[in-house]
Amino acid sequence: MLVASGLSYHRNQDRIFGPIDLHVEAGEAVLVRGDNGAGKTTLLRVLAGLLEATEGSATLLGEPVDADHLARHCAYLSHKQGHKGELTCLQNLRHAACMQGAQASINQLEEALASVRLAGYEDTPARSMSAGQNKRLALARLSLHPGKLWLMDEPYANLDLEGIALVDRMVGAHLAQGGAALITTHGAYAAPPGRVRTFALAGTQR
C-alpha cells in the first residue's frame, strides 16, 4: 500500500531522519518507534504530504505521493487536535466530511461520536472539552475518512485505559477491512489486534 525508498528529511543542515526504506501492506499496522527527536512526527508529516522529502521517494497504492492522491486515500491523525475549538463536535465532523468530499448524514455523524463515547456532546464546543475528549473527537473524525491508509501520530496520548482500548479496536477493525496503519508510539500501550510490525527509527545525527 505504501512504499518509501531512501526517504530522508533535512531542516537546514540538520538531518531529521533518513535515509530509510519502509513499506506498509494492506491489513497490517506498522508501529514506528524511536527516542524523542528521532523524527517520528516529521516522518508522518512527510508521508502525509505536509512536508516535502529532502531525498528519496514514496508511493501510495502504486502512485507517487502528492497532496491530491493523499487526500483521497490517506487519513492523517496529528498529535494536535486538528479541529476548531469554537465549533461543536457535530459542526467539526460535518466540516471534516465536507473537506473529504463526503455527504455524511446527521445519523452517521452522531454514530461516529457515540462510537468514541461522545454521545451527548454533539452541541458541545471542542474548546470546552478535556484533552482526552478532544482526542476522541479526532478519532471520530478519522473514522469517517474513506482513506485506506491511516497515519497516526501518538494516537494513545491523553487517553485513559478505555480510550487506549478504543484506539486498538478502531485500528483492528480498519485492518480487518483491508486498511493499513502507520502509527508512531513510545510503545507503552500499542497493541492493536491483527498483523503488527515494528519499525525502529534511529535518532538524529547532527
C-alpha positions in Angstrom: 0.0 0.0 0.0 2.8 2.4 1.0 6.4 2.1 -0.1 9.1 4.6 0.8 12.6 4.3 -0.7 15.7 6.2 0.5 13.4 8.7 2.2 15.0 11.5 4.3 14.2 15.0 5.6 16.7 17.7 6.4 15.9 21.0 8.2 18.6 23.5 7.1 21.8 21.5 7.6 20.3 19.1 10.2 19.2 15.6 9.2 15.9 14.9 11.0 15.6 11.3 9.8 16.8 9.0 7.0 17.5 7.7 4.6 15.0 5.0 5.3 13.2 2.3 3.4 9.8 1.5 4.7 6.7 -0.3 3.4 3.2 -0.9 4.8 0.9 -3.6 3.4 -2.9 -3.8 3.4 -4.2 -5.5 6.6 -1.2 -4.6 8.8 -0.2 -1.9 11.3 3.4 -0.7 11.4 4.5 0.8 14.8 7.2 3.4 14.3 9.2 3.6 17.5 12.1 5.9 18.4 13.5 8.2 21.0 12.3 11.8 21.4 13.8 13.7 18.5 14.2 10.7 16.2 11.8 12.3 13.6 8.7 10.2 14.1 6.3 13.1 13.7 8.3 14.6 10.8 8.2 11.2 9.0 4.4 11.1 9.2 4.2 14.8 8.1 6.3 13.9 5.0 4.2 10.9 4.2 1.0 13.0 4.7 2.2 15.5 2.1 2.6 18.3 4.7 6.4 18.4 4.2 8.5 17.7 1.1 11.1 15.0 1.5 14.7 16.1 1.0 15.7 12.9 -0.7 14.0 9.6 -1.8 10.5 8.8 -2.9 7.2 7.4 -1.7 4.3 5.8 -3.4 0.8 5.2 -2.1 -1.3 2.5 -3.8 1.3 2.4 -6.6 1.2 6.2 -7.3 3.7 8.9 -6.3 2.7 10.6 -3.1 1.2 14.0 -3.7 -1.4 16.1 -1.9 -4.4 15.2 -4.1 -3.6 11.5 -4.0 -3.1 11.5 -0.3 -6.3 13.4 0.4 -8.3 10.6 -1.3 -6.5 7.6 0.1 -4.8 8.6 3.3 -6.1 9.9 6.7 -3.7 11.8 9.0 -4.3 11.9 12.7 -1.9 14.5 14.2 -0.8 14.7 17.8 -2.5 18.1 17.7 -6.3 18.1 17.8 -6.9 19.1 14.1 -10.3 20.7 14.6 -11.7 24.1 15.6 -12.2 24.8 19.3 -15.1 27.2 18.7 -17.1 24.7 16.7 -19.3 22.0 18.3 -18.5 18.3 17.9 -21.1 17.9 15.2 -20.0 21.0 13.3 -16.4 19.8 13.4 -17.4 16.4 12.0 -19.6 17.9 9.3 -16.8 20.3 8.2 -14.3 17.4 8.1 -16.7 15.3 6.0 -17.3 18.1 3.5 -13.5 18.6 3.2 -13.2 14.9 2.3 -16.0 15.3 -0.3 -18.4 13.2 1.6 -22.1 13.9 2.5 -22.4 12.3 5.9 -25.9 12.3 7.4 -26.6 13.6 10.9 -27.2 9.9 11.9 -23.7 9.0 10.6 -22.1 11.9 12.5 -23.9 11.0 15.7 -23.0 7.4 15.4 -19.3 8.4 14.9 -19.5 10.4 18.2 -21.2 7.6 20.0 -18.6 5.1 18.9 -15.9 7.1 20.7 -18.2 7.7 23.7 -19.0 11.3 23.0 -22.8 10.8 22.7 -24.4 13.8 24.4 -21.6 16.1 23.3 -23.0 16.8 19.9 -23.6 20.5 20.6 -20.6 21.0 22.9 -17.8 23.3 21.6 -14.5 21.4 21.4 -12.7 24.1 23.4 -14.8 23.3 26.5 -13.8 19.6 26.5 -10.8 17.9 28.0 -7.6 16.8 26.1 -8.8 13.2 26.2 -12.3 14.1 24.8 -10.7 16.2 22.1 -8.6 13.2 21.1 -11.8 11.1 21.0 -13.3 13.7 18.7 -10.2 13.5 16.4 -10.7 9.7 16.4 -14.4 10.1 15.4 -13.2 12.3 12.5 -10.7 9.7 11.5 -13.4 7.0 11.4 -15.3 9.0 8.8 -12.4 9.3 6.4 -12.6 6.9 3.4 -8.8 6.6 3.2 -7.3 3.1 3.3 -4.1 4.2 5.0 -4.2 5.8 8.5 -1.2 7.8 9.5 -1.5 8.1 13.3 0.9 10.3 15.4 0.8 9.2 19.0 -2.9 8.2 19.0 -2.7 6.9 22.6 -1.6 10.2 24.1 -4.1 11.9 26.5 -6.3 8.8 26.7 -7.3 6.7 29.7 -7.2 2.9 29.6 -10.6 2.7 28.0 -9.6 5.2 25.3 -6.4 3.2 24.6 -8.5 0.1 24.1 -10.8 2.2 21.8 -7.8 3.0 19.6 -6.8 -0.6 19.5 -10.4 -1.7 18.5 -10.6 1.0 15.8 -7.2 0.0 14.3 -8.1 -3.7 14.4 -11.4 -3.1 12.6 -9.7 -0.9 10.0 -7.1 -3.7 9.3 -9.8 -6.3 9.1 -11.4 -4.3 6.3 -8.2 -4.3 4.3 -6.9 -1.0 5.6 -3.4 -0.3 6.9 -2.0 2.0 9.6 1.4 3.6 10.3 1.5 4.5 14.0 4.1 6.5 15.9 4.3 5.4 19.5 6.5 5.3 22.5 5.2 1.7 22.9 3.6 1.8 26.3 0.2 0.6 25.2 0.4 0.0 21.5 -1.1 -3.5 20.9 -3.8 -3.3 18.2 -5.1 -6.7 17.2 -4.2 -8.1 13.8 -0.9 -8.2 11.9 1.6 -5.8 13.6 5.2 -5.0 12.8 7.6 -2.6 14.4 9.9 -0.1 12.6 12.7 1.4 14.6 13.5 5.0 13.6 17.1 5.9 14.5 17.9 9.2 16.2 19.2 12.3 14.5 22.8 12.8 13.7 23.9 16.5 13.9 
